[in-house]
Amino acid sequence: MKFPSNACLSLVSLMASAGRTSGFSTCSRYITTSSSSVPSLCSRAGGSIGSRRMSPFSSPSNMRRRSAVGLNMIFGDLFRGLMSDGGAFAAGIDYSELDHPGPELASAAENKKVLVKSERDPQLELATFGGGCFWGMQLAYQRVPGVVHTAVGYTQGREEFPTYSQVGAGATGHTEAIIVYYDSSEVTYDQLLDVFFRRVDPMVVNGQGSDYGSQYRTGVYFHTAEQEAIARDRFQEEQLLYSKPIATELRGAMPFWPAEKYHQQYLEKGGRNGVPQSAEKGATEKIRCYG
């Protein structure tokens, strides 16, 4: 899908007026421009900025404020259009095709619920972690004795029903994450944190390894007050290892939207190279993050 060129031209004008041209890179991956002369969409924000017709009484500060308002309006409409029916990112996920716990998680997210325990198997507790690309993190937790189910997906974002394309575009605020269903009589939450901190570099902002962007930020997202207390103590211990504040988030969990079936157990199924990696409990083979 090509977004109308007048939208891009107007966005450039707005950003130039507001002194924010660097922010244009957010949408430039998906928008193509042309030099054709078309009416400016900035008329929706008052009409004066995109066409550069300025009142003699308009001060630069007023223009910047109006530019920012117009920019927010246009970006809001742009992303709503991209994510609505028929938009560039409109293809959704059929959660009914996912293996358990996918449908359970999707149902909870649709109802704006954060599960503490499995609805199907209430003896299992839930924990959520963001560790960069979710493929390798999932396999690491699959290998942990006491972890019964895992699912990869998207959390800590605003939009409902996010897809991989939307999250990858940075348009939803989500991070790639792994949710773990575990039997606390076999593995403790603190041991799950051990796995997390062994796999991430908590000093890296918005990324891990060769993956960068807010969707790859790291985080521990607690489901209960008990998890929060344990995690806060652990974060204090980890912070002692570094001279600067760690970048890993510590926040309450938000609804967890399962990722596409293609991404579930990706490395166990063969990854990019078609070579399956062991998900056996206690397996110690090095995890090849992309297969």
MARGU-12907 format. One record per residue: residue in one letter; y, z, x of N, C-alpha, C in turn. Coordinates in steps of 0.2 Angstrom, whole numbers, plus 5000, padded with zeros to 4 digits. Example, Ala and Ser with C-alpha at 12.3 -4.5 7.8 and 13.67 -1.06 7.14 Angstrom:
a497250395066497850395062498450395066;s498950355064499550365068500050395064;
***
This chain:
m499450005004500050005000500650005004;k501149965003501749965006502249995002;f502650045004503150075001503750025001;p504150014995504749964995505249985001;s505449925004505849925010506449965009;n506749955003507349995001507350065002;a506750095001506650165001506650185009;c506350145013506450165020507150155023;l507450105021508150095023508550145021;s508450175015508850225012508750295016;l508050305017507850365021508250365028;v508250305031508550305038509250315037;s509650295032510350305031510450375030;l510050405026510050475024509950525030;m509450505034509350545040509850535045;a510150475046510650465051511250505049;s511450505042512050545040511950625041;a511250645040511150715041510950735048;g510950685052510850705059510150725060;r509650695056508950705056508550645057;t508750595061508350535061507650555064;s507550605068506850615071506350635066;g506550655060506050675055505750615052;f506050555053505750495050505050475052;s504850505058504150485060503650515055;t503850555051503350585046503050535042;c503550485039503350435034503250365038;s503450365044503450295047502750265048;r502250305048501550285048501350245042;y501650255036501450235030501950185027;i502550175030503050135026503150075031;t503250015028503449965032504149945030;t504549915034505249895032505349825033;s505849805030506049735031506849735031;s507149675033507849675033508149645027;s507749635021508049605015508549655012;s509049625009509549665006509349684999;v509249754998509049774991509449834989;p509449854983509849914981509549974984;s510050024985509750084989509550134984;l508950164986508750214981509150284982;c509650274987510050334987510550344981;s510550294977510950304971510650364967;r510050384968509750444964510050504967;a510350504973510650564976511350564975;g511650514971512350514971512650444972;g512250404976512450334977512950324983;s513250374985513750354990513450354998;i512950384999512750395006512350335008;g511850305005511550245007511950185008;s512450185004512950125004513550135009;r513550195011514150215016514750215013;r514850215006515550215003515750295003;m516150315007516350385007517050395004;s517050445000517750464998518150485004;p518850475004519250495009519250575010;f519050605004519050675004518350705006;s517850665008517250695010517250715017;s517050775018517050805025516350795028;p516250785034515550775037515050835035;s515350895034514850945032514650935025;n515050915021514850905014514350845014;m514550795018514050735018513350755020;r513350795025512650825028512350855023;r512650905019512350935013512050895008;r512450845006512250795001511650755004;s511750735010511150695013510550735013;a510550795014509950845014509650845007;v510050855002509850854995509550794993;g509850734995509650664993508950654997;l508850675003508250665007507750705004;n507850765002507350804998507050774992;m507550744988507350714982506950654983;i507150614988506750554989506050564992;f506050614997505350635000504950664994;g505250704990504850734984504550674980;d504950624978504650574974504150524978;l504350514985503850474989503150504989;f503150574991502450604991502150614984;r502550624979502250624972501950554971;g502250504973502050434971501350424975;l501350444982500850424986500250464983;m500250524980499750564979499550554971;s499950524967499750514960499250454959;d499050444953498550394951498850324954;g498450294958498650224960499050224966;g499150284969499550294975499050274981;a499450274987499050254993498450304995;f498550364993498050414994497750444988;a497650404983497450424976496750434976;a496350404980495550414980495450484980;g495050514975494850584975494150594978;i493950664977493350684980492950704973;d492350674973491850694968491450754970;y491750814968491450874970490750884967;s490550854962489950864959489350834964;e489550794968489050764973488950804979;l489350854980489250904986488650944985;d488350964990487851014990488251084989;h487851134987488051204987488251224994;p488851254994489351284989489851244987;g489851184989490451134987490751144980;p490251134975490451134968490751204966;e490451254968490751324967491451334970;l491551314976492151314979492751274975;a492551214973492951174970493151194963;s492651224960492851254953493351314954;a493251354959493651414960494351384962;a494451334966495051314968495451284962;e495051244958495351214952495651264947;n495351324947495651384943496051434947;k496251404953496751444958496451514960;k495751514961495451574963495251574970;v495251634973495051644980494351684979;l493851654981493151694980493151754985;v492851804983492751864988491951854990;k491551844985490851844985490651774982;s490051754983489751694980489651714973;e489851664968489751674961488951664959;r488651624963487951604962487551664965;d487751684971487351734975487851784977;p487951834973488451884974488351934980;q487751934983487551974989487951944995;l488151874994488451845000489251855000;e489551875005490251875006490551815009;l491151805008491451745011492051755016;a492051715021492551715026492851645028;t493451635029493751575031494151575037;f494051515041494351515048494551435049;g495151435052495351365054495351365061;g494951315064494951315071494951245074;g495451205072495551135074495151095070;c494851035073494350995069493751035067;f493651025060493151075057492451055059;w492250995061491550985063491251025068;g491551045073491251085078491251155076;m491751175073491751245070491151265065;q491051215061490551215056489851225059;l489751185064489051195068488951255071;a489551285074489551345077489351405073;y489551405067489351455062488751435058;q488551375058487851365055487351395060;r487451405066486951435071486951505071;v487351545067487451615067486951645062;p486451685065486051725060486451765055;g486251765049486551795044487051755040;v487251695043487651645039487151605035;v487251605029486851575024487051505022;h487651495021487951435019488651425022;t488851355024489451345026489751285023;a490451275023490651215020491351205024;v491551135025492151125028492651095022;g493251105023493751085018494451105020;y494851105015495651115016495851175013;t496251215016496551275013497251285016;q497651335013498251355015498851305014;g498651255009499151205007499351205000;r499851164998500151164992499851124987;e499651064989499351014984498651034982;e498551014975497851024973497450954974;f496850964974496350904975496550864982;p496650904987496850864993496250824996;t496350764999495850725002496050725010;y495550695014495650695021496250655023;s496350595019496950555021497550595020;q497650625014498250665013498350725018;v497850755019497950815024498050785031;g497750735033497850705039498550675040;a498850655035499550635035500050685035;g499850745035500350805035500750815029;a500550785024500950785018500750845013;t500250885014500050935010500151005012;g500151015019500251085021499551115023;h499051085021498351115022498151115030;t497651155031497351155038496651135037;e496351105041495551095041495251165042;a494751185038494551245039493751245037;i493451305039492751315038492651375034;i492251375028492151435024491451455025;v491351515026490651545028490451595023;y489851585020489451625016488951665020;y489051735021488651775025488351835022;d487851855025487551915022487751975027;s488152015025488452065029487952125031;s487352115029486852165031486552135038;e486652075039486352035045486952015050;v487552005048488051985053488652015050;t489052045054489752085052490252035053;y490852055049491452005050491752005057;d491652065060491852065067491452015072;q490852005070490451965074490651885072;l490851875066491151815064491751795068;l492151845069492751835073492651825080;d492051855083491851835090491751765090;v491351735086491251665086491851625086;f492351645081492951605081493351605087;f493451665090493851675096493551645103;r492851635102492551605108492651525108;r492851495102492951425101493651405101;v494151445100494851415100495251445106;d495751405107496251425112496851455107;p496951515106497451545101498151535104;m498251505110498951495112499251425110;v498751385108499051315106499351315099;v499951285098500251285092500051215089;n499851215083499651155079499151105083;g498651135085498151085088497651125091;q497051085093496551115097496251055101;g496051055107495751005110496250945111;s495950885108496350825108496650815101;d496550855097496850855090497450895089;y498050855087498650885086498950875079;g499350925076499650915070499550975066;s499950995061499851055058499151065054;q498851005053498151015049497651035054;y497851045061497351075066497551135068;r498051175065498251235067497651285066;t497651335070497151385070497351445065;g496851475062497051535058496351575056;v496451635054496051675051496251695044;y495951685039496151685032495751735029;f495951805028495551855025495551855018;h494951875015494751875008494851945005;t494851995009494852065006495252105011;a495452165008495852215013495452235019;e494852245018494352265023494352205029;q494352145027494352095032495052095035;e495552105032496252105034496252155040;a496052215038496152275043495752255049;i495152235049494652215054495052155059;a495252105055495652055059496252075062;r496652115059497252135062497152175069;d496552225069496352255075496152205080;r495752155078495552105083496152065086;f496652045082497152015084497552055089;q497652115088497952155093497552155100;e496952165099496452155106496552095109;e496552035105496651975108497351965111;q497851995108498551985111498552015118;l498252065119498252095126498052055131;l497651995130497451955135497951895137;y498551895133499051845134499751875135;s500151845139500851875140501351845134;k501151795131501551765125501151775119;p501551775113501251785106500751735105;i500151745102499651695101499851665095;a499651595094499951555089499451555083;t498851585083498351585078498651625072;e498651595066498851625060498351685058;l498651735055498251785051498551795044;r498251765039498551765032498051775027;g498251795021497751795016497551725014;a496851725012496551655010496851635004;m496951565004497151524998496551484995;p496651454989496051424987495851374992;f495151364992494851324997494551254994;w494851204996494651134993494051104997;p493451094995492951064999493150995002;a492950975008493050905010492550865007;e492650795009492250745007491550755009;k491050735006490350745008490150715015;y490550665017490450635023490550685029;h491050735028491150785033490750845033;q490350855028489950915027489350905032;q489250965036488650965041488650895046;y489250875047489350815051488950805057;l489050855061488750855068487950865067;e487750905063487050915062486750845059;k487150805056486850745053486950685058;g487250695064487250645069487950625072;g488450645068489150635070489250555071;r489750545076489950475077489450435080;n489050465084488550425089487850425086;g487750455080487150455077486650495080;v486850545084486350595088486450665085;p485950685081486050745077486050805082;q486450855081486450915085486150975081;s485851015085485451075082485851125078;a485651135072485951195068485551255067;e484951255071484551305071484851375073;k484651425070484951495071484751515078;g485351535082485251555089485351495094;a485351435091485451375096486051385101;t485951365107486451375112486651315115;e486351255113486551195116487351185115;k487651155120488351135120488551095114;i489051115110489251075104489651015106;r489450955105489850895106490350885100;c490950895100491450905095491450845090;y491350785093491350725089490750695088;g490150725091489550695090489350655096;
***
